[in-house]
Amino acid sequence: MVNSKAQSWSFEWDRGRGEVAALGGMLGPVKFSLADGRIVQPFAIAPWGDEPDAPADMPGILRRLRGEWPCVPFGMTTPPDNLVNGWEPAADINTEFHKDPHGVSSNVDWSLRKHFGTGVEIEVSYPSNHPVEKLVRRIEGRKGEAALDITLEIYMKKEASLPIGLHPVFALPRMPGAARLDIPSAKSGHIYPTEVEPNVSKLLPGGVSTDLTAMPTADGDAIDITALPFAYQTEELVQVAVTEGFAKLANTDEEYSVDLNWNAAHYPFCLLWMSNGGRGFAPWNNRHYALGIEPVASVFDLGPSHSCNPDSALAKHGPTSQRLTPSEPFRTAYSISVSPS
């Protein structure tokens, strides 16, 4: 079924109903039917998505920000120049093709390849001067389960090393600490090498901890980033090195859990975006509370020039980009499931 007003496709299976937006290929909302009879919609949906007075210069990725989508290449187009020492870009990387935050696919309309009732298959083509040819994305409800199975294929015109990532963003309860994050295979958490939001972010730029419940702050304290949301407004980014592709977010206020499973060989890190009402400017207006649990092969969201630096402080923990070739598509599979807790 096509929703022409919102430019999205809906699908339904025996344990849920979802929507996929043409813009960015973004998945959400999705209403999962749990075993105990409750209906749960776990994805974050930006509150400005249907507002008529959105800023004219808003990039496509923000216009109807929601749910989950792929990012190729992963990262911003112009990284900050005030990073702490040790976070340098590679000097010989051509990034002229990278003109869209989190890649072309995050900012333009995808097209429908196949609609099969319980899911959809969509694709997006890249400009002629881009090394990527197209992406193909398939989303399907899993029969008998409150779960989604998703695949992504990346087709290339020419060989290139690119940071890539998935971008699931989940809703948070408003009660501080009423959600609990668990990443069992976490080896270390690496804090963004500058303030995510100047004079707002609390974590120590460039700080590292092997304990996600004790991440260092700029004022010498420690924060438990597994208990969310925070009791104060902030924006934080922490990249977690993992050995297995699994994370669980338990919403103790609404008594459900979301499991995210991915291939850690493809994405050896999980970038945590803690959006805690910390952006006061439009369209955010201090009203976005969400947690991004983003499997990545990248250096934060710093884009190709940083992610392709083999001397990056993160490179010793796993690949921070993927070598993609035109000889065969890169294919990855992952899943999102919901259960009572």
N, C-alpha and C positions, 0 to 999 in steps of 0.2 A: 504494500500500500504506500502511495506517495502522498505526503503532506505538502501541497504546493505552497501554502501560505508561509510555512516555516522552512521550506526547501529541505525536507528530510524524508527518509524512508522508515517506515515502521515494520516491525516483525514480531512474531508471537510464537511461543512454544508452550508446552504443557505446564511449565513452571515460571513463565514470565512473559513480559512484553517490553520491547525496547524501541528506541529511535536512533537513527544515525543521520546526522546533519551532513548535507552536501558540503558546506563550508568547513574546511579542515578535516572532513571525514570523521568528525567527532561523534563518539558514541555516548548517548545519554539524553534524557533520563532512561533508566531501565528499572522496571518494577519486578522484583523477584518475589515469587510465591514460596514462602518457607514451609518446612515440614509441619510446623505448628499452626499453620493457617494464616499467619500474618503476611502482609505485603510490605516489602522494604525497598526503598530507592536509595542506594548508598553513594551515588556519584554527586560530586559538587557541581552545581549549576550557578554560574555567575548571576548575581541579581539584576545586572543591567542588560541581560540578553535581549529582552523585548522592549526596552525603553526607547522611545522615539528620538530623544535628544542626545544620543551618543556623539562624542566628538568626531568631527568629519575625518580627522587624520588618524583615527584608530586603526591599527593593523588588523588584518583579517582574523588573526589568531585570537584577538580579544573581543571581537564583535559579539560572538555568542559563545564565549568560553564555557566549556562543559566537559565533564566525563573523562573520556580516554581517547587518545589518538597517537599516531606515530610521528616522529620528528626526524627528517632526513634532509640535510644534516642537522644534528642536534646542536642548538646553541644560538646565541645572539650574533648579530652581524658586526657590531663594534664593541668589543669587550672593554671594560674599564681600564684606564691607564694608571690607576693608583693601587695596584695589587701589591701585597707584601712581597718581600724578597723570596725568590725561589719559584716563582710562577711566571715563567717567561714563554713567549710564543716561539714557534719554530720560524726561522728567518726566511726559509725558501719555499714557503707554502703559498700557492696561488689561491686566493679566496675571492677573486673578482666575481665568480658565479654565485656567491652566497650573499643574497640581497634581502632575504626574508627571515625574520626571527623564527627559529626552529624549522627552517626549510620552506620551500615553495609549498609543499603539501599541507602545511599548517595554516595557510593563508588564502587558498583559492578553493573553488568548488571542485569536488570530485564528481565523477559520473558513475552511473549504475551499469554494471556488467551483467548482474544476475540477481533476481529476487526470487527466493525459493520458499517464502512463507515463514520458515523458522529462522531465517537469516538473510543476509545480503552479501554480495560481492561487489566491491566498488574499485575504481582505479582513478589515478590522476597522472597526467603527463607533465613533464618538465620542459622548460624552454630549450631551444636548440643549442644554446651556448653552455648548457649545464652538463656535467658528466653523467648525471642520472637521467635515464630515459623515462621511467615511470615507476609507480608503486601500485601494487594490487593488494587489497585488504579484504579478508573474508571474516565475517562475524556470524556465529550461529549459536542458538540456544541448545544446550545439551539435554537430550530427552530424559525425562524423569528426574532432573536435578536443577536446582537453582544455580545454574552455572552457565558461563559463556566460554566458548572456544574460539580463539582468534588466531589468524595467520596473517603474516605480512611477507610479501615478496618485493625485492628491490631489483629492478632491471637497470643495467648500466649501458651507456653509449661507449664509454671508455673507462679504463682502469683508474681507480682513485682510492685513496685512503680517506675515509670520512668518519666523523663522530656520528653515532646513531643512537636513538633512544625511543622508548615508549613513554607515554605521558598520562598514566592514570591519575586522576585527582578525585579524592573522596571527601564527602561531607563530614564535618565534625559537629558534635553536639556543642552547645554554647556553655554548658557547665564546665569550668576549668577541671582538667584531669579526668573527664568522663570518657575519654577514649584511650586505649592502650595499644601501642605499637610493639610488635615482636618480630625481630629479624634474627632467627636462631643462629645463622651462620656468619653473622657480622664479625669481621676481624678488626676493623678500625673505622672511626668516623672522622672525616676531614672537613673542617669548617671553611666556608667560602673565604677566599683570600682578600676580601675587603668587606665593608659593611654592605649588606644587601640593600638596605635603605639607610642613608646617612642620618645619624643622630636618632635612629630608631632601633636598629638591630642590636642585640645584646651579646651574641657570641663573639669569641676572640677571633679576629680574622687570621686565617692560616693555622688555627689551633687544631690539635689532634688528640683523640682519646680512644682507647680500646674499650671504653665503657660508655654506651649511649645514654646511660642514666646519669653521667657526670661529665658533660661537655663543658669545657672551660669558657668563661665569659670574659669580656674585656675588663671588668672591674675586679677580677680575681676570684669570683665565685664559680659555681658549677650549676648546670641546668640539666634536669632530666628531660630529654627530648622525646622520650617514649610515652610521656603522660601529657595528653593534649585535650583541648587547646590550653594555651598558657593563660594565666590570669591577667596578662597585660598585653597591649598591642605591640606586635613586632612582625618582622619578616625575616626568615632565616633559611639558609641552605647548608645542608650537610651531606657530603657524599660518602656513602658507606661501602667499603670493600667487602664482598661476600664470596663464599665458596659454593653456595647453593642458591638457586633462584626461587626464594620463597619469602613472603612477608605476610603477616596477619595484622589486621587492624580490628580491634574489638571495641565496639561502641557499647560501653557498659550502661549508658543512659537509656538506650533503646533496645538493649539486649540482643544484639546480633554481631556477627563477625564477618569480615571480608577476607578471603584468601586470594593472594596474587601469586601465581606460579609462572616462572619464565626460565629460559635457557641461560644459565650462568656462563656458558662458554661464549655465547653471543653478547651478553651484557653482564660483565663481571662486577659491576657496581650498581648501587641503588641510590639515586639522588633524592633526598628528602627536601621537599619544598614546604616549609611551614608558613602558610599564609594566615596570619593571626590578626587581621584587621589593622595591619601596620602601614598601609598605603592610604594617605589622606587625600590624594588628588584623584580627579575624575579619570576613569569611571569607578575606581575602587571605593573612594569615599568612606574608608574605614569600615567596610561592611562585608569583606570577603574573608571567610573563615573556612579553610580547607587544608588538606594534606595531600601533596603530590608524592606518590611512591613510584619513582620513575627508574625503571631498569635502563642503564646506559652503558655505552662504551664511549666515554668522553671525559674531558676535564671540566667538571661542573657544566655550566652553560656558556663557556667562554669561546665556543666555536672552533672551526677547523684549525686555525693557526696554533692555538694552545693544545688542542687535543692530539695533534700530530707531532708534538714535541716529544721525542723518546726520552728526554731528560726531565720530563715533568715529575713532580713529587708523587704523583699518583701512578705513573707508568710502572713502577716496581710492583704494584699490587695487581696489575692486570692490564690488558689492552685498553687503551683510551681512544681507539678508533678501530674501524674494520676495513680491511683491504677488499674492495668490491671490484668484480671484473665483469666484462660483457659476455664471457664464455658461458656462464650459467647464473641464474638469479640467486641472490641471497634469500633464503627462506627461513623464517623463524616462527615458532608457535608458542602461544601462552594462553593462560586461562584466568578467569575471575569467577569466584564462587562465593555464595553467601549462605550462612547457616545461623540458627538460633544460638545464643550463648547465655 
